[in-house]
Amino acid sequence: MAALPREESAPKKAARLDLFRFMPFRLNRLAAEVSSALSAEYATRYGLDIPEWRVLATLGFRHEPCSAQYVADCTRTHKSTISRAVTSLMKRQIIERVENEDDRREFRLRLTGEGAALYEELIPRLLRREQEILSCLSAQERRDLGRLLGKIEASLELVQTSEEADAKEAY
């Protein structure tokens, strides 16, 4: 039997993963930092944590009440985390439950008047903060970043619009 060439017989060197070049790590770290920067706009002033903000934001851009599961699916946040946020926001009378007209056993969520006012007050602040964060990019780079993120989201079959989310919830 012929001897194996030296490189085949030697144990393979373990590949090293440079986290700072590994895209999932970079995206996760970036998302955490951006989320933290935005939370400064609503945590201190309004006493909202990140999951509560996600519930408020999801309900705020919708015209119709939706389920807590819808919020969890759209935000990619664990259902138990959303459930705790919903309970807290209901106690503060920022959101309320309403009967589902199609299935009276099911309740949906919507903003109260106070919740809608809070949402309307927060949006301009958060949009300004988003612009500050993205100010290091040119207008074309911001468009390119949005397009590239959309391609990745599509490849992972993530919902990208409220219309897609609504259609998915209807199933």
Sequence and secondary structure as in RCSB ss.txt:
>XXXX:A:sequence
MAALPREESAPKKAARLDLFRFMPFRLNRLAAEVSSALSAEYATRYGLDIPEWRVLATLGFRHEPCSAQYVADCT
RTHKSTISRAVTSLMKRQIIERVENEDDRREFRLRLTGEGAALYEELIPRLLRREQEILSCLSAQERRDLGRLLG
KIEASLELVQTSEEADAKEAY
>XXXX:A:secstr
     HHHHS        GGG HHHHHHHHHHHHHHHHHHHHHHHH   HHHHHHHHHHHH SS B HHHHHHHH
T  HHHHHHHHHHHHHTTSEEEEE SS TT EEEEE HHHHHHHHHHHHHHHHHHHHHHTTS HHHHHHHHHHHH
HHHHHTT   SHHHHHHHHT 
